[in-house]
Amino acid sequence: MIDLTINAVLTEKIIAGFIRSELHRVGFKRALLGVSGGIDSAVSLYLSAKALGPENVLAIRMPYKTSSQHTLDDAQTMIDDLGVQSMTVEITDMVDPLVNKFDDMTKIRAGNIMARTRMIVLFDQSVAFNGLVMGSSNKTELLLGYSTIFGDSAAALQPIGDLYKTQVRQLAGHLGVPQAVIAKAPSADLWEGQTDEGELGFTYADVDRLLYLLVDQRYRPETCVEEGFERTFVERVVRRMRQNHFKRVMPPIAKLSERTIGYDFLYLRDWGT
């Protein structure tokens, strides 16, 4: 039996402690993040506010002209609920000049441009706010590569990166995230009608169970088929994991010396601390 139930109280305690310790060890006390009105950024926002205090958290709404009003409203509801600092930065005038430059522009490319533009805004404001950028990628998306490299995957910390999407939903309920946010269909809100599961071609509930076996339990793909998963589904997920591994790691460096970044030089303790 595959059980993805989490101890929400303990999970909150661990992640809040992680946020505080990781910021403080590099000399920061404040954090900021993009708030889309979706469940992932909501959970990261609530955890950041609990860990650092709402006065030390900046939530930034970054709508594009096609962004739905209800996502903006949901984001504002959470900002008001927590009492965090906030701002709204419209990205349409930044995105459109590049999108309109190419006649063969696709929705995927335009969506990537939006994601990277939002990260430009966040990292610019990180200097002004003197805080680190908090990510909102979950374990499911990281494993599947369902993110824009140097876009929504770019962050100083990924507090919910070890929680599958279904587990994020559990934690959201515990943290008091509005039910309207928890219940809505997951979407990056990149274009009208876009949903995560529609793009992926399968549900988070199904893929989380498979990923748990493949990653946490180290099952071989063939064993997952024996457990009842369709072979084509397993093969598709495994292929995505392999193809998108480059998104989960720093760019590999050709090793030439005795101490190479990413190989032998990995932690702060490797440099006199």
N, C-alpha and C positions, 0 to 999 in steps of 0.2 A: 504494500500500500504506500502511495506517495503522499506524504503529509507535509505541506508547506506552511503549516500554522506556526506563527512566531509568538514569543513572549513579548508583547508590545511594551510593557513597562521596562523590562530589562533592555530591550532594543533601544528605546528612547534614551535610557541612561548611558548606554555605551556610545551611541552616536553623538550625544550632546558633549560627553567627555572628550571624544575624539576631536570634535570641532574646536573646543576650547584649547586642548593641548597642542593641536597642530598649528593654530594661529599664534598662541603665546610663545611657542618655541622658536618662531621666526620673527618675533617682535611685533605682532599685530594684535589688536583687540576688536577690530571691526570687520564686518563682512558685507558683501552686497551680492545680489543675484537678480536675474531676470525673472519676472513673475508673469506667466502666460495665462493664468486662470485654470491651468491643468493640475492634475493631482501630484505629479512629480515635483514641480517647482513649489507647489503648495506645501508638501511635506518638508522639503528642504528649507523653506521659509519658516515654518513653525519650529523646526528643530534649531535653526540658527537663532531665532528670537529667544527660545528657551535657554540655549547655551550661552548666549552673549548678552542678553537683555535687548529689548526692542529698540532702545535708543542707539544701539551699536550696529543696527542692521538697516541697510538701504535696499528697498525693493523697487525695481525699475520696470515699468510697463513700456514695451517697445512695439506698438502696433504698426502694421502695414495697412494700406488702404483697403485691402480685402479682409482684414481681421474682423471677426464677428464682435458685435457690441457686447454680447453676453459674456465673452471671455474677459473683456475689459472690466465689466461689472463685477464678475466673480473675483478677479484679481483685487479690485478696489475693496470689495467686501472683506477679504482676508487682511488687507493692509489696515483697514479700519479696526478689524477685530483684534489684531495684535498690537496696534499702535506703533508700528515700525515707521521709519522714515521712508519717503517715497518720492518718485518723480516719474513723469511720462515723457518719453522721447519718441516722436513720430519718425519712422525710418523710410517712409515712402520716397522723399526727395533724395535720399542717399542711395536707395536701391534702384530706382527707375532709370537713371542715366546709364547704368551698366546693362540692365535688362533690355532696354530699348536699343542698345547699340548693335544687337545681333538679331538678324531676321530668323535664325533657326533656334532661338531661345526656347527651352522646354520648361515644363513645370518643375522638374527635378532641379535643373540648373538654377532657376529663379529661387526656388526654396533654399538651395544652398547659399545663394547670395544673401538672402534675408538672414539666415542663421549666422553667417559670418559677419554681417553688418551689425547684428545685435551684439556679437561678442566684441566688436570694435568699440561699441558704446560702453559695454560693461568694463572693459579693461581701461578705457579712458577715464571713466568715473572712479575706477579703483584708485587711481592716483589722486583725484580730487577729494575722494572720501577717506583716503588712507586706510583702505580695507582690502581684503583678499576676495577674489571672485569665487563664489560658491556654485558648484555645478548641481545638476538635477538629473543626471543619467542614472537609470536603474540597471541592475545586473542583466536583465533580459536584453535591453537595448545594447549594452556594451558587448555582450557575447555575440549578438546578431549583427553588430555593426550598424544598427539602425540609428545613425547620428551623422552629423556633418563634421568631418575632421576639421579642426581649427574653427569650428562653429559652435554648436551647442555642446560638443564634447570637450571644448577648451575651458579649463577651470583650474584653480589652485587646489581645490578639494572637491571630492565627489562623496558626500556624506551618505547617500543611499545607494552607492554603487555595488554593494553586496546584498541588496534586497531584490528579489524578483518582483515583477510588476504586481502580481497578486499579493505579495507581502507588503508592498508599498501601500496598497489599498487597505490592508489590515491596520497598518500603523497610522494611516490618515484618520481612520475612525477613532483610534485611541487619542490622537493629538487634538481632536476637535475640529478638523477641517470640515467646512460646510458640506452637507450631504449633496448639494447640487454639484459640487466639484467632484466628489467621490463617484457619483452615479453617471456622470457624462461619459460619452464615448471618447476614449483617448485620441487626441489629435494634436499635431504640431501647429495647426491653424495656419498652414502655409497657403492654402487656397480653399475656396468655397467647397464644402462637402468632403474635404480630405479627412480621413481617419487613419490611425496607425494600423489597425487590424485589416483595413481595406487594402492598404499598400503591402503589408506583409503577406496577406493571403491566408492567415490562420489567426486563431484567437490567442491572447496572452495566457489564458487558462490552460490551453493545450500545450503550448510551447514551453511554458514554465515547468510543467511536469516532465517533459522530455529533457529539457536542459538540466534539471535537477539530477536526473539519472546519468546523463552524459558527463556532467562537470563535477557535481558534488559526490556522486556515488561511483564515478569513473567506469560506468558501463560502456562496453563496446557498442557501436551502432547495431550490430547484429543481435546483441542481447536485448536492445530496446525493441527491436522488431518482435523478438520472442515474447516480450512483455505485453505486446498488443498494439504497438504503434505501427501505422502504415509505413511500409518501406520507403515510398516516395517522400513522405513527410520527413522521416529521419534523414534521408539522404539530402534533402533540401536544406534542412537546418544545419547539418554537419558542414555542408558546402559553404553556407553563409558564415559560419564560425571560422572556417579556415581562410576564406577569401578576405575577411575583414580583420584578421589578426593585427595587421599593421596599424589599425586605428587604436588598438589597446596598449600599444607600447610606444616609447620614445623612438625616434628614428634610429635604426641601428648604425653603429659606428664601426668601421673596419678596425680591428684590433691590431695595433702596431707596437704598443709599449707594455710595460709590466702592469700599469694601473690605468685602465681604460674606463671612461664614464659609461655606465650601464652594464659593465661586466665585473670589475673589481672595485670600482669607486661608486658605491650605491647609497650610502647613508651619511648623515651628519657626523656620525662617529668616525667615519673614514677620514675626516679632516679636522682632527684635533678637538672634537667636542664630545 
